[in-house]
Amino acid sequence: MEVMISTPYYRLKTLITEKYGQSRFDLGCRLVASWLKYDVKLDFSKEDIDAFCNTNLPGVRFTPSVAISLKNLFKLQSIKELFTHPENININEA
C-alpha cells in the first residue's frame, strides 16, 4: 500500500507568501521566476514556480544551482529550509 504525501514537497509557497504577501502570490511567483532566469540562466515561468509550490512528488527536484539561488533569494541559512520535511533530506552543502 502506497502512502500519498498530501503536503507539498517544498516550502516554496510559504516562502513566497512570507516575502511578498498572500494577496501578491501570483506576482511573487513571477518575481521568483524572473530571479531564477537572471541568476541561473534557466527559463522559468510563473506556472513553473506555481507547480513547484504545489508538487508533493519527491522526484520533482531543484537542480543544485536553483536550490542555491532560492536559498539566497529567501535569505535561508540552509538549502534544507526549502523542504517541507527537511529532517528527511540528505544534502551535503558546500
N, C-alpha and C positions, 0 to 999 in steps of 0.2 A: 504494500500500500504506500503510495507516494504522498508526501505531505506538501501541500501547496503553501508557498510563502505569500502571505497577504500584504505584508508591509513592503514598501519599496526597498530595493537593494541599496540605493544611495540616498543620502540625506539632502540631495541637491534641491529639492522643492523647499525644504525647511530653510536651507541656507539662502536661497534666492528671496524667499518671503521675509526673512530676518533682515536682509540687506536692503531690499527695495520696497517692502511692504506688500501686504496681501492684495491691495487694490491695484498694484502695479506689477503683478506677477508676470503678465504677458510681456510687458516692457523689460522686466528683469531677464526673462528668457532670451529676448532679442539682444540685450546688452551682454549677457554671458556668451551667446553665440558669436557676437562681434569680437569680444575679447579673445575667444579661442581662435577665431580666424586670424586675428592680428598676431597673437602670441605664439601659436604653434603652427600657423600657416596651413590649417586644415579647414575645409569647407563645412561649417556647421550652420544649421538653420534654427530658428525658433522651435520648429517641430522636432528637431533632433534633441534639443535640450529638454523639451517637454516630455519626450519619450524616455529619456534618462531619468527624469523626475518620477515617472510612474512605473518603470520596469521593476518587476520583482524576480527577474531571472538573473542568477549569479553569473551566467555565461556571457552576459552583456557587460563588457568591461571597458573602462577608460584605458587608453594607452598610457604608458608612464609619463610621457610629455604632457598629455591632457590632465592627468591627475596632479602633476606638479603645478601646472598653470592654474588649475582650480584652487589648489591649496593656497597659492599666492594671492589669487583674486579675493578669496574669502578670509585671508589672513589666519589660516589654520596653523596649528603647531605641527600637525602630522597629517599625512595622506589618509591615515586610518579614520580621521574625523569626517571623511566624505561618506563613509559607510554607515548604514543604519545599525548594524551589529558589528562594530569594529573588533570585538573580542574574538570573532571567528575568522579574522583576516590575518594572513601571514604575509607581511610585507617587510622587506629589509630596505629601509630608506638609507640613502647615502647621506 
